[in-house]
Amino acid sequence: MLLEEAKALSSRITQYQKLREQAQHAQTFETRASQLQKLASGLEKAVFGIKSLKAAGVPVAFTLARTDQTRARTEQLLQGFALDPAFVDNPGFDLRFEYATPLGGLAESAKKSALKAWQEHIAGRRERVSSEILNALRAVPDYRPIVAKVQRCQEQIEILASSLPEDVTNANQRLSELASEQREAWRQLTGGELPESVVLFLRASMGEGAELRLLTSDVIDWLKSRGLDSAFRIKPRHAV
């Protein structure tokens, strides 16, 4: 009787140890799954952003480095786990520093490439406007309503450029509307009674800077008559 009870107790202890080991493995699996799910979600979002941009005709310059091992190690983890779930405990490489960290870096790199492409796309479609010059033109009462419209469009375009949109198609449509509205307002601001020489000077000043030859006597007179002559500064172009 005592021997049987001892055997039964030993069996229960063995079962308990197995259950305890399984519980420890389960906890490890849960931790690994949570970590990898977060990384996979970030990468999936970044890839979706790149695909959405390309579908909208926005090129994205992003390629995997030749030294990247994330794909090979992902396949290694999948195959090893299929044969033995305990494989994730010791896959033959440092799961954190040789897989998780590079995978997170890959997602971040893809995200940055997508955002850069989106911002370059916006920059190529918007009217380049200098806030300093707009503030100077605001000093002329007749220009204030138009200046306000140009600035409002500029602020909303900058908001669009601050992050990658979830719906690229709708954001692109909104960009077209704002750019068109801004361009029309800028034409009103630099059209009408403005001499062509003044229009050329202002447009150049709004962009990379006006060349000194554009600062003609007509432009100087126009600026002085509106108290805007002190709103501009001459700076040498930096050598590239």
C-alpha positions as CSV (number, residue, x, y, z in Angstrom):
1,M,0.0,0.0,0.0
2,L,2.7,2.4,1.0
3,L,4.7,1.6,-2.2
4,E,1.7,2.2,-4.4
5,E,1.0,5.5,-2.7
6,A,4.7,6.5,-3.2
7,K,4.5,5.6,-6.9
8,A,1.3,7.6,-7.3
9,L,2.9,10.6,-5.5
10,S,6.0,10.3,-7.8
11,S,3.8,10.1,-10.8
12,R,1.8,13.2,-9.8
13,I,5.1,15.1,-9.1
14,T,6.3,14.1,-12.6
15,Q,3.1,15.3,-14.2
16,Y,3.2,18.5,-12.2
17,Q,6.8,19.1,-13.4
18,K,5.8,18.5,-17.0
19,L,2.8,20.9,-16.6
20,R,5.1,23.4,-15.0
21,E,7.6,23.2,-17.9
22,Q,4.8,23.4,-20.4
23,A,3.5,26.5,-18.6
24,Q,6.9,28.1,-18.7
25,H,7.1,27.3,-22.4
26,A,3.6,28.7,-22.9
27,Q,4.7,32.0,-21.2
28,T,7.8,32.2,-23.3
29,F,5.7,31.6,-26.4
30,E,3.2,34.3,-25.4
31,T,6.0,36.8,-24.8
32,R,7.7,35.9,-28.2
33,A,4.3,36.1,-30.0
34,S,3.6,39.5,-28.4
35,Q,7.0,40.9,-29.4
36,L,6.8,39.5,-33.0
37,Q,3.2,40.6,-33.5
38,K,4.1,44.2,-32.6
39,L,7.1,44.1,-35.1
40,A,5.0,42.4,-37.8
41,S,2.3,45.0,-37.4
42,G,4.7,47.9,-37.8
43,L,6.3,46.3,-40.8
44,E,2.9,45.6,-42.4
45,K,1.8,49.2,-41.9
46,A,5.0,50.5,-43.5
47,V,4.7,48.1,-46.5
48,F,1.0,49.1,-46.9
49,G,2.1,52.8,-47.0
50,I,4.7,52.1,-49.7
51,K,2.2,50.1,-51.8
52,S,-0.5,52.8,-51.4
53,L,1.9,55.5,-52.6
54,K,3.0,53.4,-55.6
55,A,-0.6,52.7,-56.5
56,A,-1.2,56.4,-56.5
57,G,1.8,57.0,-58.9
58,V,4.1,58.2,-56.2
59,P,7.6,56.5,-56.5
60,V,9.2,55.3,-53.3
61,A,13.0,54.7,-53.2
62,F,13.3,51.7,-50.8
63,T,15.2,48.5,-51.3
64,L,16.4,45.8,-48.9
65,A,20.1,45.9,-48.1
66,R,22.1,43.0,-49.5
67,T,23.2,42.2,-45.9
68,D,19.7,42.1,-44.6
69,Q,19.0,38.7,-42.9
70,T,15.5,39.3,-41.7
71,R,13.8,37.3,-44.5
72,A,16.1,34.3,-44.1
73,R,15.8,34.3,-40.3
74,T,12.0,34.6,-40.5
75,E,11.9,31.5,-42.7
76,Q,14.3,29.7,-40.3
77,L,12.0,30.5,-37.3
78,L,8.9,29.3,-39.2
79,Q,10.5,26.0,-40.2
80,G,12.1,25.4,-36.8
81,F,8.9,26.1,-34.9
82,A,6.9,23.8,-37.2
83,L,9.2,20.9,-36.2
84,D,9.5,21.8,-32.6
85,P,7.9,24.8,-30.8
86,A,10.8,25.0,-28.4
87,F,13.0,26.1,-31.3
88,V,12.1,29.7,-30.5
89,D,14.0,29.3,-27.2
90,N,17.2,28.7,-29.1
91,P,17.0,29.4,-32.8
92,G,20.8,29.5,-33.3
93,F,21.0,33.3,-33.2
94,D,20.2,36.1,-30.8
95,L,16.4,36.6,-31.2
96,R,16.5,40.1,-29.9
97,F,19.6,41.7,-31.3
98,E,20.0,39.6,-34.5
99,Y,16.3,39.5,-35.5
100,A,13.8,41.7,-33.5
101,T,16.0,44.8,-33.6
102,P,16.9,44.6,-37.3
103,L,13.2,43.8,-38.1
104,G,12.1,46.9,-36.2
105,G,14.8,49.0,-38.0
106,L,13.6,47.7,-41.3
107,A,10.0,48.8,-40.6
108,E,11.2,52.2,-39.5
109,S,13.4,52.6,-42.6
110,A,10.5,51.7,-44.8
111,K,8.3,54.2,-43.0
112,K,10.8,57.0,-43.4
113,S,11.2,56.2,-47.1
114,A,7.5,56.4,-47.6
115,L,7.1,59.7,-45.7
116,K,10.0,61.2,-47.7
117,A,8.5,60.2,-51.0
118,W,5.1,61.6,-49.9
119,Q,6.7,64.9,-48.9
120,E,8.7,65.2,-52.1
121,H,5.5,64.5,-54.0
122,I,3.8,67.4,-52.2
123,A,6.7,69.7,-52.7
124,G,6.6,69.1,-56.4
125,R,2.9,70.0,-56.7
126,R,2.6,73.0,-54.4
127,E,3.3,76.7,-54.9
128,R,6.5,77.6,-53.1
129,V,5.6,80.4,-50.8
130,S,7.8,82.4,-48.4
131,S,6.1,83.2,-45.1
132,E,8.4,86.2,-44.7
133,I,7.2,87.7,-48.0
134,L,3.6,86.9,-47.3
135,N,3.9,88.7,-44.0
136,A,5.4,91.7,-45.9
137,L,2.6,91.7,-48.4
138,R,0.1,91.5,-45.6
139,A,1.2,95.0,-44.7
140,V,-0.7,96.2,-47.8
141,P,-4.5,96.3,-46.8
142,D,-5.7,95.4,-50.2
143,Y,-3.6,92.2,-50.2
144,R,-4.6,90.9,-46.8
145,P,-7.6,88.7,-47.8
146,I,-5.6,87.0,-50.5
147,V,-2.6,86.6,-48.3
148,A,-4.8,85.0,-45.7
149,K,-6.1,82.5,-48.3
150,V,-2.5,81.7,-49.5
151,Q,-1.4,81.1,-45.9
152,R,-4.4,79.0,-45.0
153,C,-3.7,76.7,-48.0
154,Q,-0.1,76.6,-47.1
155,E,-0.8,75.5,-43.5
156,Q,-3.2,72.8,-44.6
157,I,-0.7,71.5,-47.1
158,E,2.0,71.4,-44.4
159,I,-0.4,69.4,-42.2
160,L,-0.8,66.9,-45.1
161,A,3.0,66.7,-45.5
162,S,3.6,66.1,-41.8
163,S,2.6,62.4,-41.9
164,L,1.9,59.6,-44.3
165,P,-1.9,59.5,-44.9
166,E,-3.9,56.3,-44.3
167,D,-5.9,57.0,-47.4
168,V,-3.4,58.2,-50.1
169,T,-6.0,58.6,-52.8
170,N,-8.2,61.0,-50.7
171,A,-5.1,62.8,-49.4
172,N,-3.8,63.2,-53.0
173,Q,-7.2,64.6,-54.1
174,R,-7.2,67.1,-51.2
175,L,-3.6,68.1,-52.1
176,S,-4.7,68.8,-55.6
177,E,-7.6,71.0,-54.3
178,L,-5.4,72.9,-51.9
179,A,-2.5,73.4,-54.5
180,S,-5.0,74.7,-57.1
181,E,-6.6,77.1,-54.6
182,Q,-3.2,78.3,-53.4
183,R,-1.9,78.7,-57.0
184,E,-5.0,80.7,-58.0
185,A,-4.7,82.9,-54.9
186,W,-1.1,83.5,-55.6
187,R,-1.9,84.5,-59.2
188,Q,-4.4,87.0,-57.8
189,L,-1.7,88.3,-55.5
190,T,0.9,88.7,-58.2
191,G,-1.4,89.5,-61.1
192,G,-3.7,92.3,-62.1
193,E,-2.1,95.6,-61.5
194,L,1.4,94.2,-60.7
195,P,4.1,94.9,-63.4
196,E,5.6,91.8,-64.9
197,S,9.0,92.7,-63.4
198,V,7.5,92.7,-59.9
199,V,5.8,89.4,-60.5
200,L,9.1,87.8,-61.6
201,F,10.9,89.2,-58.6
202,L,8.3,88.0,-56.1
203,R,8.0,84.6,-57.6
204,A,11.8,84.1,-57.6
205,S,12.0,85.4,-54.0
206,M,9.4,82.9,-53.0
207,G,11.5,80.1,-54.4
208,E,15.2,79.7,-54.2
209,G,15.8,83.4,-54.2
210,A,15.8,86.2,-56.8
211,E,18.9,87.1,-58.8
212,L,20.1,90.7,-58.4
213,R,19.3,91.4,-62.0
214,L,15.6,91.0,-61.2
215,L,15.8,93.9,-58.7
216,T,15.1,96.6,-61.3
217,S,14.2,100.2,-60.7
218,D,10.6,99.4,-61.3
219,V,10.6,96.7,-58.7
220,I,12.4,99.0,-56.2
221,D,9.9,101.8,-56.8
222,W,6.9,99.4,-56.4
223,L,8.3,98.0,-53.1
224,K,9.0,101.5,-51.8
225,S,5.6,102.8,-52.7
226,R,4.1,100.0,-50.5
227,G,6.6,100.2,-47.7
228,L,8.0,96.8,-48.6
229,D,11.6,97.7,-49.5
230,S,12.9,96.8,-46.0
231,A,11.2,93.4,-46.1
232,F,13.9,91.9,-48.4
233,R,17.6,91.0,-47.8
234,I,20.3,90.3,-50.3
235,K,22.3,87.2,-49.5
236,P,25.1,85.5,-51.5
237,R,24.3,82.1,-53.0
238,H,26.3,79.3,-51.2
239,A,28.5,77.3,-53.4
240,V,27.4,73.7,-53.9
